[in-house]
């Protein structure tokens, strides 16, 4: 059995939806819809395979998507039409949106707090007054191994977290039938206090919540969702 190491989503795109087959998108979408309310023009930054876009479009929202991975975009275009290649740090569009969503821990793939601020600033440039940004962040500071199995396909995720650098490296070994793929991803697990120092620089209102609801975020929660309103 051959094995190749990849450090991007070139290969992950081919089976991303396989391992999200049983994902509870209903919980995520209830949260998004409650936050979006009447904000109907949405930009999905880091749209991946386009599932959130597709659901929103079916509910009558006007949604555009960008992603840095051509392979992810190719999969997304089997579900939705308005997707293009772009980097959240420097993409440029003429249009401004009612809302911008960044799901699936997109901002965790950045390299520093400086890049977080650069990305946030770029999103705000594409947002109308009173518009919303919703950031979905991973907050798991863990070392260990987890695995799942879907329809005979298996995935093993080995996590190594470094407290000094705040970086978690994830080595993902995926078995699709008789084929084996190994991918590696680097996650920056942010200190929420440092993020608040950045957020306070802007003319915005924000809330930090967790579990895709209005539950107030605690440092020990696995996930952090930041809802930002441009004032």
N, C-alpha and C positions, 0 to 999 in steps of 0.2 A: 504494500500500500504506500503510495507516494504522499509526501507532505511538503507543502510550500508555505513559507512565512510571508504574510502580507501585513503592511502597516497602515492600510487605509481601507476604505469601504468598497474597493473594486470588486472583491469577491463576496463580501458580506451582502451586497445588494442582491445577489442571486438567490439567497435563502433567508433574507431578513424577514419576509412575510411568513415563512414557514414557522419560525419560532415565535412569531407574534400572533399566530392563528387563534390562540385561546386568550389573548390579552383582553382585558376588560376596557375596551374603548368607551363603553357607555358611561363609566365613571368620569373619565377624562372629558368627554363631550358635554356632560351635564355641567361640569365646572366651567368649561369654556363658554357655553351658551349663556350661563348665568352671568358671567363676566362681560361678554360681548354685548348683550342686550340688543339694542338697535344699531349697533355698529356693523354694517353689512359688507364693507369693502375691507378684505383681510389679506395681509401678506404673511405667508408661511415661510419663515427663514430657516433653512435646514430642513426642508420638507421631506427628505428621505424618499420613501417609496410612495408618498402622496396619499396615505390613508386618511389623515385628518382633513386634507384638502377635499378629498372625495366626499367625505361625510358632510362637510360644510356646504359644498356645492349642491348636494342633494337636498339640503335644507333651505336652499335659495340664496346662499351667500355668494358674493362675487369674490373669488379667491385667486390670488397669484402665488406662485411658489418659486423659491430659488434654493439651489443646493450646490455644494462644491464638487460633488461626485457625479461624473457623467453616467456611471452605471446606475446610481440611484435615480437619476433623472430619467433614464431609459425605462426603468420599471414604472416610475410615476406616470409617465406619458401613456401607459396602458390603462390608466384610471382617469387621468385628467389631462387637459390640454395646455393650460397656461403655466408652464414650468420652464425655467431657464437656468443656466449655469451662473453662479455668483458666489462670492465670498462675503460673509456677513460683515467683515471688517471694512470693505471698500466697495461694495456694489453701489451702483448709482442708477436711480430711476427718476423720471420726471414726476411721476404720480406720487401723491401722498395718500396714506391709508387711514381708515378709521381705527384699525387695530392691526397689530403685528404679533404673531405668535412664534415662539421658539420652543418646540417640544423636544422630547427625546434627548434631553441633556446636551443640546447643541453647544451651549456656552462652556460646558465642561471640557470641550476639546480645544479651547484656547490655551495659550501658553503662559499667561501672566495676568495680573490685575490690570496692568496697563492695556493689554488687549481687551479685557472685559470692558474697560471704560471706552476704548476706541470703538468697540462693537456697539455699545449702548448709545454712544453719540451718533453713530451712523443710523441706527434704528430711529432715533428721535428726529433726525433730519427728514425721514420718510413718513413721519407721523403727523396727522392733523392735530390742531388744538383740541383738547378734551379726548384725544385718542388714547387707546390702551396698548401697552406692551405686556405680554405674558411670557415670563421666562420659567422654564421647567429645568431645575437643577438637581443633580445627584449629590447627596450629602453623606454617602456611606464611606466612612473611614475604616475600612476593614481589610484584613489580610485573611485569605482563605480560599476555598474552592466550592463552587456551586455548580449544579448540572441540571439539565432538563432534557426531556425526551418527547418528541412529537411525531406521531405517525411513523415510528421506527427510525427517525433521525435523531441524533444525539448531539448535545452541545455541552462542553465542559469549560467553565470560566475560572481561571486561576487569577486571583487578585493579590497584589502586593502593594501595600500602602506605606509611604514614607512620610512620617509626621513632620520632618524637618523641611522637606520640599513641598508638602501638601499634594504630592503627586501619587496617584494610584495607577499602576500599570496592570492591564488586563490582557492576559494571554487566553485567547478563545480557540479551542480545538473543536471543530465541527465535523461530524460524520454524516454525510449525505449518501445513503446507500453504502456502496463499497468505497466511496471516495472520502479522503480526509483533507481538511483545510485547516490551517493555523493562521490566525490573525492576531495582531497585537495593537492595543490602543492605550493611549496615555490620557488620563483624566486629571484635570486640576480640580481638587475638592476645596472650594472656597471657604474662607473664614467669613461667616455672615457679618461680623463686625466690620471687617475691612470693606465688604460690599456696601454697607450702610455709609461708610465714610465717602465712598464714591457717589452713591445716590444723592447724598445731601448737597452735592455741588450743583445739582440741576434744579430747574424750576418744574418740579414734578411732585406728585403725591404717590406714595407707594405703601404696599402692605406685603409682609412676608407670612405666607401660610403654608400648610402642608396637607398631604393626603387628598389633593384635589377637592378641597372644601375650604371654608372660611376658618378652619381650625388654626389658631395661632402657632407659628413655627417655634419649635424648640431645638436647641443645638443638637440633641440626640436623635432627632427625626431623620429618617432615611432620605427624604426628599424635601426640597425647598422650592416653592413656587413664589416668584416675585411678580406682583401685579402693579404696574406702573401707569399712572395717568398723567399725561402732559397737560399742564395748566397754562 
